[in-house]
Amino acid sequence: MPYLFPSLARQVLSPLLCLFALAAPLASAHSLPAPVHAARQLIVVTTPSWDTPSGHLQAFERTGHGWQAHAGGFDVALGRSGSAWGIGLHPPQSDGPHKREGDGRSPAGIFAIGPAFGYAEHIHSALPYLPMQASSYCMDVPASPLYNRIVDAAQVGADAVKGSTEAMRLDLHNDGDRRYREGFVIEHNPGNVPGQGSCIFAHLWRAPGEATAGCTAMEPQQMSDLLAWLNPAAQPVFVLLPQAEYERLRRDWGLPSLAEAAP
C-alpha cells in the first residue's frame, strides 16, 4: 500500500519496489511460479481452523538445502473472529470465508511484508521504517480516497482523516497503549479496494493472547527479534493459513514442511 510520508519516500520506495513487483495476481497455483519463489525469508502463521483467534508463528529462511527454520516458533494472537482469505500474492480462492472490512478476521494467504513502524525515531531493523506521529492515521474508512494507507493529518489535513479509528500513536490516543510501539505492515489488499480490509499489521499485543481486530499480535521481544532478522533484500513474505489449507497448498505454493520447524 502507498504511504504518504514524503520525507521517507526515497527511503521506503526502493526496498518496496521488489515487494510490489511480486504483487501481480496469479492465475493459478499450477500455471505460474509459486508466490514465494523469489523469497529467501518467510514468516508462517498456522491456525487450527478458520474461526480460531490464535495461531503459531514460525520463521524460515531459504538455504542451499531448501527452507530451514529460523529460531523457535511461538504463539500469536489473531483476529477475534479468526481468519479469512485476503488479497495478496496468492491465487484467488473460492472456498472458505473472505476478508471484509470490520469482520474481525486476519487475512489468510501470502502477502508481501511492508515497512516497519513504531513510536521511536529509529529501530534496529533493515526494513524501511516509518516513525509514527500523534497525527499519523491508517485510513480504515472505505469511502476515503486514502483507504488502507498510513497518512499524516499534518500533511493531508484533518478533514482527510475524519472518521478513521486507526490512530497509529495509540500510546498518545489510548492511555499509553503499547500495541503499535513496534510492528510491520502486512501488505493485504495492496490495490486498496474499498471494503476489502485495511490496516493489517503485525504488532505487539496489549495483553498476552488478546485477540485483535484482524492483525497478528505477539510479545515485544518476539517482535524485536523478527524486525532485527527481516531483510528487504531477501524479499520476505508473510503466510497465514489454517493448518488444513496449509497442507493442501504447501507443495503447489512452494511452502516449507512444518515438520522442519525448530522445536
Secondary structure, DSSP 8 states (H G I E B T S, - for coil): --EE-GGGHHHHHHHHHHHHGGGS--S-TTTS--TTTT-SEEEEEEESSTT-SEEEEEEEEEETTEEEEEEEEEEEE-BTTEEEE-SSSS----SS-B--TTS-EEEEEEEEEEEEEESSS--S-SS-EEE--TTEEE---TTSTTTT-EEEHHHH-GGGGTT---BS-HHHHTTT--TTSEEEEE--STT--TTS----EEEE-SSTT--BSSSEEE-HHHHHHHHHH--GGG--EEEEEEHHHHHHHTTTTT---GGGS--
